[in-house]
Amino acid sequence: MISEIEDLYSMENVEVAFNQQSLIKLLTQSSRVTYEYRKLRKRTLIDPILTNEIYFLASGAIIATNEDFPASVKKTDEFIGLDTIILQSESTISYRTIVECEVMVFQKEEVLMELFSQQEGWLFLILEMQQQNRLLMNRCFSMRGNSISRLSATFYELATRFGTKQGDVYILPKYFNKKFIAEYSGLSTSSVTKTEVVLKKEGLIEFSDKVYIVSLDRYNQLQNLFT
């Protein structure tokens, strides 16, 4: 399917025209689509199939789990549940808020009708599926290594997607605590504690004022250690 898209457009143009920011703009400007803002408490479970709703994360963070495997973390300005338009009851992904969140809630039927009313609306769904598959494959690959490679990959991912750049390092939000890091990397908290000693010694991470600080430059320099 991607090769067929490339025959019609350059991938650079596709990513600009059919990204999630373009989709939220399309939906909010449509007279056919209604939506509401909803606040969610920490640890709230979300089931797009059960509710027939599509969510757009306005603030906060939500973990996506695929058959008990922590597949990805949704961040602000990302959709949740678009894949269920295609997969319907076959979807095995569940969602849980990590912190208090605010979401824009759309009715799945209205989103579907709006997309299919657009000449190339299907591209949003195809690219969303490609992105989800790519994230899951990357996560599965990174979880095959030893505790050092798994933990370092976890810090790298969270830093690149959620970190606040300060000089040469990235500061993670406080809600990415040791318990979450252990869950997301598939390690026990005791194993995380032991492995952190190595990563701190190598200069990859620091822990100060209850937050993790990650050096991406050091991560790139230490790839041989992590494999």
C-alpha positions as CSV (number, residue, x, y, z in Angstrom):
1,M,0.0,0.0,0.0
2,I,2.8,2.4,0.8
3,S,4.4,1.8,-2.6
4,E,1.1,2.7,-4.2
5,I,1.0,5.9,-2.2
6,E,4.6,6.7,-3.3
7,D,3.5,6.3,-6.9
8,L,1.0,9.2,-6.4
9,Y,2.9,11.4,-4.0
10,S,6.3,11.9,-2.6
11,M,6.4,10.6,1.0
12,E,7.5,14.1,2.2
13,N,4.3,15.6,0.8
14,V,2.2,12.7,2.3
15,E,3.6,13.3,5.8
16,V,2.8,17.0,5.5
17,A,-0.7,16.7,4.1
18,F,-1.9,13.6,6.0
19,N,-0.4,13.9,9.4
20,Q,-2.4,14.0,12.7
21,Q,-2.3,17.7,12.9
22,S,-3.9,17.9,9.5
23,L,-6.6,15.5,10.6
24,I,-7.5,17.3,13.8
25,K,-7.8,20.5,11.7
26,L,-10.0,18.7,9.2
27,L,-12.3,17.3,11.9
28,T,-12.7,20.4,14.0
29,Q,-13.5,22.6,11.0
30,S,-16.1,20.2,9.6
31,S,-19.8,21.0,10.1
32,R,-20.5,17.2,10.0
33,V,-18.4,16.4,13.0
34,T,-19.2,17.1,16.7
35,Y,-16.8,16.7,19.6
36,E,-16.4,17.5,23.3
37,Y,-13.6,17.9,25.7
38,R,-13.3,15.4,28.5
39,K,-11.0,15.2,31.5
40,L,-9.7,11.8,32.6
41,R,-8.3,10.8,35.9
42,K,-5.0,9.0,36.3
43,R,-5.3,5.3,35.5
44,T,-8.5,5.7,33.6
45,L,-9.0,2.9,31.0
46,I,-10.0,3.8,27.5
47,D,-11.7,1.4,25.1
48,P,-12.4,3.0,21.7
49,I,-14.2,-0.2,20.4
50,L,-16.6,-0.4,23.4
51,T,-17.4,3.4,23.3
52,N,-17.3,3.8,19.5
53,E,-15.3,6.9,20.1
54,I,-12.0,8.4,18.7
55,Y,-9.8,10.4,21.1
56,F,-7.3,13.2,20.5
57,L,-5.0,13.8,23.4
58,A,-5.0,17.5,24.3
59,S,-2.8,17.1,27.4
60,G,-1.2,14.3,29.4
61,A,0.1,10.9,28.4
62,I,-1.5,7.5,27.8
63,I,0.1,4.1,27.6
64,A,-1.0,1.7,24.8
65,T,-0.8,-2.0,25.7
66,N,-1.0,-4.8,23.1
67,E,-1.9,-8.1,24.8
68,D,-0.2,-7.1,28.0
69,F,2.9,-5.8,26.2
70,P,3.4,-2.0,26.7
71,A,3.6,-1.0,23.0
72,S,3.8,2.7,23.1
73,V,3.0,5.9,25.0
74,K,0.6,8.4,23.4
75,K,1.6,12.0,23.8
76,T,-0.1,15.4,23.4
77,D,-1.5,16.0,19.9
78,E,-1.9,12.3,19.0
79,F,-5.0,10.3,18.2
80,I,-6.2,7.2,20.0
81,G,-8.5,4.7,18.4
82,L,-8.1,5.6,14.7
83,D,-6.9,2.0,14.1
84,T,-10.2,0.6,15.3
85,I,-12.0,2.1,12.3
86,I,-10.1,-0.5,10.2
87,L,-9.6,-3.3,12.7
88,Q,-12.9,-3.1,14.5
89,S,-13.2,-6.0,17.0
90,E,-9.8,-7.4,15.9
91,S,-7.9,-4.7,17.8
92,T,-6.0,-6.0,20.8
93,I,-4.7,-2.7,22.0
94,S,-5.9,-1.2,25.3
95,Y,-5.2,2.3,26.7
96,R,-4.6,3.6,30.3
97,T,-3.9,7.2,31.3
98,I,-0.6,7.7,33.1
99,V,-1.5,11.1,34.5
100,E,-4.6,13.3,34.5
101,C,-5.4,13.9,30.8
102,E,-7.7,16.0,28.7
103,V,-9.0,14.5,25.4
104,M,-11.1,15.7,22.6
105,V,-13.8,13.0,22.0
106,F,-15.2,12.3,18.5
107,Q,-17.9,9.8,17.5
108,K,-16.3,7.1,15.4
109,E,-19.1,7.1,12.8
110,E,-18.8,10.8,12.2
111,V,-15.0,10.6,11.8
112,L,-15.5,7.7,9.3
113,M,-18.1,9.6,7.3
114,E,-15.9,12.7,7.2
115,L,-12.8,10.8,6.1
116,F,-14.7,9.0,3.4
117,S,-16.3,12.2,2.1
118,Q,-12.8,13.4,1.4
119,Q,-11.2,12.3,-1.9
120,E,-8.1,11.0,-0.1
121,G,-9.3,10.7,3.4
122,W,-8.4,7.0,3.5
123,L,-4.7,8.0,3.6
124,F,-5.1,9.2,7.2
125,L,-6.1,5.7,8.2
126,I,-3.5,3.9,6.1
127,L,-0.6,6.1,7.5
128,E,-1.9,5.7,11.0
129,M,-1.8,1.9,10.7
130,Q,1.7,2.1,9.2
131,Q,2.8,4.2,12.1
132,Q,1.3,1.9,14.8
133,N,2.9,-1.2,13.2
134,R,6.3,0.6,13.0
135,L,6.1,1.6,16.6
136,L,5.2,-1.9,17.7
137,M,7.9,-3.5,15.6
138,N,10.5,-1.1,17.0
139,R,9.4,-1.8,20.6
140,C,9.5,-5.6,20.1
141,F,13.0,-5.3,18.6
142,S,14.3,-3.2,21.4
143,M,12.9,-5.6,24.1
144,R,14.9,-8.5,22.8
145,G,18.2,-7.4,24.3
146,N,19.7,-7.6,27.8
147,S,18.6,-5.3,30.6
148,I,21.1,-2.6,29.7
149,S,20.0,-2.4,26.1
150,R,16.3,-2.5,27.0
151,L,16.6,0.1,29.7
152,S,18.8,2.4,27.6
153,A,16.3,2.0,24.6
154,T,13.5,3.0,27.0
155,F,15.2,6.1,28.2
156,Y,16.1,7.0,24.6
157,E,12.6,6.7,23.3
158,L,11.0,8.7,26.2
159,A,13.7,11.4,26.0
160,T,13.2,11.9,22.2
161,R,9.4,12.0,22.4
162,F,8.7,13.5,25.8
163,G,11.9,15.1,27.1
164,T,12.4,18.8,27.6
165,K,15.8,19.8,26.1
166,Q,18.0,21.7,28.5
167,G,21.5,22.3,27.1
168,D,22.9,18.9,26.0
169,V,20.4,16.8,28.0
170,Y,16.7,16.0,28.0
171,I,14.6,16.1,31.2
172,L,11.8,13.6,31.5
173,P,8.4,14.4,33.0
174,K,8.0,13.3,36.7
175,Y,5.4,10.8,35.9
176,F,8.0,8.7,34.2
177,N,9.1,7.3,37.6
178,K,11.0,4.1,38.3
179,K,7.8,2.1,38.5
180,F,6.7,3.2,35.1
181,I,10.2,2.8,33.6
182,A,10.3,-0.8,34.9
183,E,6.8,-1.6,33.4
184,Y,7.6,-0.1,30.1
185,S,11.0,-1.7,29.7
186,G,9.7,-5.1,30.9
187,L,12.0,-5.3,33.8
188,S,11.5,-5.6,37.6
189,T,12.1,-2.5,39.7
190,S,15.1,-4.2,41.3
191,S,16.6,-5.0,37.9
192,V,16.0,-1.3,36.9
193,T,17.8,-0.2,40.1
194,K,20.8,-2.3,39.4
195,T,21.0,-1.4,35.7
196,E,20.6,2.3,36.4
197,V,24.0,2.1,38.3
198,V,25.7,1.1,35.0
199,L,23.8,3.8,32.9
200,K,24.7,6.5,35.5
201,K,28.3,5.4,35.5
202,E,28.4,5.7,31.7
203,G,26.9,9.1,31.8
204,L,23.7,8.2,30.0
205,I,21.3,9.2,32.8
206,E,21.1,11.1,36.0
207,F,18.4,11.3,38.6
208,S,17.9,14.6,40.3
209,D,14.9,16.4,41.9
210,K,12.7,13.3,41.3
211,V,13.3,13.4,37.5
212,Y,15.4,11.4,35.0
213,I,17.9,13.4,32.9
214,V,19.0,11.7,29.7
215,S,22.0,12.4,27.5
216,L,21.1,11.4,23.9
217,D,24.7,12.2,22.7
218,R,26.0,9.7,25.3
219,Y,23.5,7.1,24.1
220,N,24.8,7.3,20.6
221,Q,28.4,7.0,21.8
222,L,27.6,3.9,23.8
223,Q,25.8,1.7,21.3
224,N,28.4,-1.1,21.5
225,L,27.8,-1.3,25.2
226,F,24.1,-1.7,24.8
227,T,24.1,-4.5,22.3
